[in-house]
Amino acid sequence: MKQRHRARFRALTIVQVVLLLASASVLAWSLSATSFVAIPISLAIVVVLQVLGLIRYVEAHVDTLEEFFAAVNYEDFTRRFVADDVDADLKREFNRILERFGDARAERDVQASYLETVVRHVPVPFFAARADGSLTLVNNPARRLTGIATLRHLDDLAELDPALPTLMRAIEPGQQQLVQTRLREVPVELRISVSEIRMGGEIERLYSVENLSGELSARESSAWRNLLRVLTHEIMNTLTPVTSLAQTCSDMLRDKHADEDQEIRDAIDTIARRSSGLTAFVSRYRELMQIPRPQAEDIGVLDVVNAAVTLMRDQVSQIDVTVDVSPASLQVRADRNLLDQVLLNLLRNAVDALAQTAAPRISIRARLDHGRVLLQVIDNGPGIPEAVLDQIFVPFFTTKRDGSGIGLSLSRQILTAHGGDIAVRSGDEGTTVSLVFR
């Protein structure tokens, strides 16, 4: 095709040049061979017309090439050439090439749109950042994780943790790092992986972020439940016959009414009493293994909070309790009974913490926080010692003399079952327990 267009252009150009030379030669001859002025003038007009025609032909060809190259350069593949008498075949060929370019770009755009849609909906949070930190891509899980709807720059993550942008920039391409930070009052452990890709001559960094906290909490809870299931099974299997035999022996000795058997009866009564107490003790911890599957429904947060405060009215009668739910119509999707249990646990802990506080206060706050419902119970007690703060969610761990050590552990399991999380922040000014519902 290229050879045919070139041969046609060369042939037409040569013909016009030969005709122009012939006309010029005749014109030169007529100037010296004839005295009729009309003949040279006529021939001169013919020569001028031939020159103009040759110029027009070449310029038309050049204009066509320039328009074609401009269309390709600006990716204007909708441009079409009218196949007139000048370069008709070439224009038709250009139209065919531009049509192919257009089809190729349309297919590329479809593939790019498909890949972008896939990236935006993969379950792993994903960022793409230029060298200056501006973000070219933030997928939906990343927006849900950060809670920042207008995330446009890596430095915007400082709103969550001032050190987070620096930590992410410090990770080398091809490496991954575990980062412990806080996202909206909730401590999390993130695994951040970094790679690089060249886009349009510019290198971009690709960050994938995995929140391991929920998975770790679920696995930790499952491990504790499995351990408790084994322990309670073995202990109950041992205690049940011991308790039964001790009670039987005690009854048999009472029937004898012998004074010399009094010491034996007292010992057996003690065994029976301690065995029964231990049985009740173990039975309480079965609660950790018997959390029902949440029956989620839309419930008003203000109603739940008010109901919990009402149930605790005797215990909080000497405490300044304030409730702030914004907006008042705020709802959360959760199991009402399980949420009541969590709130009552937190209020009891707050009341216990305020036992020695001169002016005790409890604040219950709830609000929307970047698409999540954040419910907080805040007291102005002495706070939790930093040395034990990391252990408060461990089953059976307690700092109270008569505590069971299952309240916060149970609350965490309930929040995990709802796809949420629970976090505690404590200091000299008091303790804040945050429930996060996603």
C-alpha positions in Angstrom: 0.0 0.0 0.0 2.8 2.4 0.9 4.7 1.7 -2.4 1.5 2.3 -4.4 0.8 5.7 -2.8 4.5 6.7 -3.2 4.6 5.6 -6.9 1.3 7.4 -7.6 2.5 10.6 -6.0 5.9 10.4 -7.8 4.3 9.8 -11.1 1.8 12.6 -10.9 4.5 15.0 -9.7 6.8 14.0 -12.5 4.0 14.5 -15.1 3.2 17.9 -13.8 6.9 18.9 -13.7 7.5 17.6 -17.3 4.4 19.5 -18.5 5.6 22.6 -16.7 9.1 22.4 -18.3 7.6 21.8 -21.7 5.3 24.9 -21.3 8.3 26.9 -20.1 10.4 25.8 -23.1 7.6 26.7 -25.5 7.2 30.1 -23.8 10.9 30.8 -24.1 10.8 29.8 -27.8 7.8 32.0 -28.5 9.4 35.0 -27.1 12.2 34.9 -29.7 10.4 33.2 -32.6 7.2 35.1 -33.0 6.1 38.7 -33.0 2.5 38.0 -31.8 2.4 39.1 -28.1 -0.8 37.1 -27.5 1.0 33.8 -27.8 3.7 34.4 -25.1 1.1 35.9 -22.8 -1.1 32.8 -23.3 1.8 30.5 -22.7 2.9 32.5 -19.6 -0.6 32.1 -18.2 -0.5 28.4 -18.8 2.9 28.2 -17.1 1.6 30.1 -14.1 -1.4 27.9 -13.8 0.8 24.8 -14.0 3.0 26.2 -11.2 0.0 27.0 -9.1 -1.5 23.5 -9.7 1.8 21.8 -8.8 2.0 23.9 -5.6 -1.6 23.1 -4.7 -1.1 19.4 -5.3 2.0 19.3 -3.1 0.5 21.5 -0.4 -2.7 19.4 -0.4 -0.5 16.3 0.1 1.5 18.0 2.9 -1.7 19.3 4.6 -3.2 15.8 4.6 0.0 14.4 6.3 0.0 17.3 8.8 -3.6 16.7 9.7 -3.0 13.0 10.1 0.0 13.4 12.3 -1.8 16.0 14.4 -4.8 13.7 14.9 -2.4 10.9 16.0 -0.4 13.3 18.3 -3.5 14.6 20.0 -5.2 11.2 19.9 -8.1 12.6 18.0 -9.1 9.3 16.4 -12.6 10.6 15.5 -11.0 12.8 12.7 -12.0 11.7 9.2 -10.7 12.9 5.8 -13.0 13.6 2.8 -11.8 11.4 0.0 -11.8 14.0 -2.8 -9.8 14.0 -6.1 -6.6 15.0 -4.3 -5.0 12.0 -2.6 -8.3 10.2 -2.3 -6.6 6.8 -1.8 -4.3 8.2 0.8 -7.1 9.8 2.7 -9.1 6.6 2.7 -6.0 4.8 4.1 -5.6 7.4 6.8 -9.3 7.0 7.8 -8.8 3.3 8.1 -5.6 3.8 10.3 -7.4 6.3 12.5 -10.3 3.9 12.9 -8.0 1.2 14.0 -6.3 3.6 16.5 -9.7 4.5 17.8 -10.7 0.9 18.3 -7.4 0.2 20.0 -7.9 3.1 22.4 -11.5 2.1 23.1 -10.3 -1.4 24.0 -7.5 0.1 26.1 -9.9 2.3 27.9 -12.2 -0.6 28.6 -9.4 -2.6 30.0 -8.1 0.3 32.1 -11.6 0.9 33.4 -12.0 -2.8 34.2 -8.7 -2.9 36.1 -9.5 0.3 38.0 -12.8 -1.2 39.0 -11.2 -4.4 40.2 -8.5 -2.5 42.1 -11.2 -0.2 43.7 -13.2 -3.2 44.9 -10.5 -5.7 46.0 -10.8 -6.3 49.7 -7.3 -5.0 50.5 -6.9 -1.3 51.0 -4.7 0.1 48.1 -3.0 3.4 47.4 -1.0 4.7 44.4 1.2 7.7 45.1 3.5 9.9 43.0 6.9 10.9 44.1 5.5 14.2 45.6 3.0 12.2 47.7 -0.1 13.0 45.7 -2.4 10.0 45.4 -3.6 8.9 41.9 -5.7 6.0 43.2 -7.4 5.2 46.4 -9.7 2.2 46.4 -12.9 1.8 48.5 -11.4 -0.4 51.2 -8.7 2.2 51.7 -11.3 4.9 52.2 -13.2 2.7 54.6 -10.1 1.9 56.6 -9.0 5.5 56.9 -12.4 7.0 57.1 -11.1 10.0 55.0 -13.5 10.6 52.1 -11.3 13.3 50.5 -8.0 11.4 50.6 -5.7 13.1 48.0 -2.2 13.1 49.5 -0.1 10.8 51.6 0.2 13.5 54.2 -3.5 13.5 54.7 -3.0 10.2 56.7 -1.4 12.4 59.4 -4.9 13.1 60.5 -5.0 9.5 61.7 -1.5 9.3 63.1 1.1 12.1 62.6 3.9 9.5 62.1 2.0 7.3 59.6 3.1 9.2 56.3 6.7 9.1 57.4 6.5 5.4 58.2 5.0 4.6 54.9 7.6 6.6 52.9 10.4 4.8 54.8 9.4 1.4 53.6 11.6 0.3 50.7 10.0 -1.0 47.4 9.5 -4.7 47.5 9.4 -4.8 51.3 6.6 -5.0 53.8 6.5 -3.8 57.4 4.2 -4.3 60.4 3.1 -0.9 61.8 1.3 -0.4 65.1 -0.7 2.8 65.0 -4.2 4.2 65.9 -7.0 4.8 63.5 -9.8 6.9 64.9 -9.1 6.1 68.5 -8.7 2.4 67.8 -5.2 0.7 68.0 -4.5 -1.3 65.0 -1.7 -3.4 63.6 -1.1 -2.8 59.8 0.9 -4.8 57.4 2.0 -2.4 54.6 3.6 -3.7 51.4 5.2 -1.4 48.8 6.0 -1.8 45.2 6.9 0.6 42.3 5.6 1.0 38.8 6.4 3.4 36.0 3.4 5.2 34.6 3.9 7.7 31.8 7.6 8.2 32.5 6.9 8.8 36.2 7.5 6.3 39.0 4.6 5.7 41.3 4.5 3.8 44.6 1.8 1.2 45.2 0.9 0.7 48.8 -1.3 -2.3 50.0 -2.4 -2.1 53.6 -3.8 -5.0 55.6 -5.5 -4.5 58.9 -4.5 -7.5 60.9 -6.1 -6.4 64.2 -9.6 -7.9 63.4 -8.1 -11.1 62.2 -5.8 -11.3 65.2 -8.6 -10.6 67.7 -10.8 -13.2 66.1 -8.0 -15.8 66.2 -7.1 -14.8 69.8 -10.8 -15.2 70.9 -11.1 -18.5 69.1 -7.9 -19.8 70.8 -9.2 -18.7 74.2 -12.6 -20.4 73.6 -10.9 -23.6 72.5 -8.7 -23.6 75.5 -11.6 -22.9 77.9 -13.7 -25.6 76.2 -11.0 -28.1 77.0 -10.4 -26.9 80.5 -14.0 -26.7 81.5 -14.7 -30.1 80.0 -11.9 -31.8 81.9 -12.5 -29.9 85.2 -16.3 -30.6 85.1 -15.7 -34.2 84.4 -13.5 -34.4 87.5 -15.5 -32.2 89.8 -18.9 -33.8 89.1 -18.2 -37.2 90.6 -16.2 -35.7 93.4 -19.0 -33.4 94.4 -21.5 -36.2 94.2 -19.4 -38.6 96.3 -18.6 -36.0 98.9 -22.3 -35.2 99.3 -23.2 -38.9 99.6 -20.6 -39.4 102.2 -21.7 -36.4 104.2 -25.3 -37.7 104.2 -24.2 -41.2 105.3 -22.2 -39.8 108.2 -25.0 -37.6 109.4 -27.2 -40.6 109.7 -24.8 -42.2 112.3 -24.9 -39.3 114.8 -21.5 -40.3 116.1 -19.5 -37.6 117.8 -16.2 -39.2 116.7 -17.3 -38.8 113.1 -17.8 -35.0 113.4 -14.3 -34.2 112.2 -14.8 -36.5 109.2 -18.1 -34.9 108.4 -16.7 -31.4 108.6 -13.9 -32.3 106.2 -16.3 -33.9 103.7 -18.7 -30.9 104.0 -15.7 -28.7 103.2 -14.9 -30.8 100.2 -18.5 -30.7 99.0 -18.8 -27.0 99.5 -15.5 -26.2 97.7 -16.4 -28.6 94.9 -19.8 -26.9 94.4 -18.1 -23.5 94.5 -15.5 -24.5 92.0 -18.3 -26.0 89.8 -20.2 -22.6 89.9 -16.9 -20.8 89.2 -16.2 -22.9 86.1 -19.7 -22.5 84.9 -19.4 -18.7 84.9 -16.6 -18.9 82.4 -18.6 -21.0 80.0 -20.2 -17.7 79.0 -17.1 -16.9 77.0 -17.8 -20.0 74.8 -21.5 -19.4 74.4 -21.8 -16.1 72.7 -24.8 -16.5 70.3 -24.5 -15.4 66.7 -25.6 -11.7 66.5 -29.2 -11.2 65.3 -28.4 -7.8 63.7 -31.1 -5.1 63.4 -31.2 -1.3 63.1 -31.5 0.0 66.6 -31.5 3.6 67.9 -28.3 4.3 69.9 -30.0 6.8 72.2 -32.6 4.2 73.2 -29.9 1.6 74.0 -27.9 4.1 76.0 -30.9 5.4 78.0 -32.0 1.8 78.7 -28.6 0.9 80.1 -28.5 4.0 82.3 -32.0 3.2 83.6 -31.0 -0.3 84.5 -27.9 1.1 86.4 -29.8 4.0 88.0 -29.2 2.7 91.6 -25.4 2.3 91.0 -25.1 5.7 89.3 -27.3 7.6 91.6 -24.3 9.5 93.1 -22.6 9.9 89.8 -23.0 12.8 87.3 -24.0 10.9 84.1 -24.3 12.8 80.8 -25.5 11.3 77.5 -24.6 13.0 74.2 -25.8 11.2 71.0 -25.4 13.2 67.8 -27.6 13.1 65.8 -30.3 11.9 68.2 -31.7 9.6 65.4 -28.3 7.8 65.1 -28.7 4.1 64.5 -26.4 1.1 64.6 -26.9 -2.3 63.1 -26.3 -4.7 66.0 -27.9 -7.4 68.2 -29.8 -5.4 70.9 -29.4 -8.0 73.7 -25.6 -8.3 73.1 -25.1 -4.5 72.8 -27.0 -4.1 76.1 -24.7 -6.6 77.7 -21.6 -4.7 76.5 -22.9 -1.3 77.7 -23.8 -2.7 81.1 -20.3 -4.2 81.5 -18.7 -0.9 80.6 -20.9 1.1 83.0 -20.2 -1.3 85.8 -16.5 -1.0 85.2 -16.8 2.8 85.2 -18.8 2.8 88.4 -16.2 0.6 90.1 -13.4 2.9 88.8 -15.1 5.9 90.4 -15.5 4.5 93.9 -12.7 6.7 95.3 -13.3 9.7 93.1 -14.5 12.9 94.8 -16.6 14.3 91.9 -17.4 11.2 89.8 -18.6 11.7 86.2 -19.5 9.3 83.4 -20.0 10.6 79.9 -21.6 8.5 77.2 -21.1 9.9 73.7 -22.0 8.5 70.3 -21.5 10.0 66.8 -20.9 9.3 63.2 -17.1 9.2 62.6 -16.3 9.0 58.8 -19.0 6.5 58.1 -18.6 4.5 61.3 -20.6 4.7 64.5 -18.4 5.6 67.5 -19.8 4.9 71.0 -17.7 6.0 73.9 -18.0 5.5 77.7 -15.8 8.0 79.5 -15.1 8.3 83.3 -12.9 10.6 85.3 -11.5 7.9 87.5 -7.8 7.3 88.4 -7.3 5.4 85.1 -5.8 2.0 84.4 -2.1 1.4 85.2 0.0 1.4 82.1 1.7 -1.8 83.1 -1.6 -3.7 82.9 -3.3 -1.8 80.0 -2.2 -4.4 77.4 -3.7 -7.3 79.5 -7.2 -6.0 80.1 -8.7 -8.0 77.3 -7.1 -11.3 78.4 -9.8 -13.6 79.8 -9.8 -13.9 83.6 -7.4 -11.0 84.1 -8.8 -8.4 86.5 -7.5 -5.6 88.8 -10.6 -5.8 91.0 -10.7 -7.8 94.2 -14.0 -9.5 93.4 -13.8 -9.3 89.6 -14.3 -12.2 87.3 -12.0 -11.0 84.5 -14.4 -11.8 81.7 -16.3 -8.5 81.1 -14.0 -6.8 78.7 -13.0 -10.1 77.0 -16.6 -10.9 76.5 -17.3 -7.4 75.2 -14.5 -7.7 72.7 -15.8 -10.9 71.4 -19.2 -9.4 70.9 -17.8 -6.5 69.0 -15.6 -8.8 66.9 -18.7 -10.8 66.1 -20.4 -7.6 64.8 -17.4 -6.8 62.6 -16.4 -3.9 64.9 -13.8 -3.3 67.5 -13.3 -2.0 71.1 -10.4 0.2 72.3 -9.4 1.6 75.6 -7.4 4.7 76.3 -6.5 5.5 79.9 -4.5 8.1 81.8 -4.5 10.2 84.9 -7.6 12.1 83.8 -9.7 9.0 83.4 -10.5 6.1 81.0 -12.2 6.2 77.6 -13.7 2.9 76.2 -14.6 3.2 72.5 -16.9 0.9 70.6 -16.5 1.1 66.8 -19.2 -0.2 64.5 -18.3 -0.3 60.8 
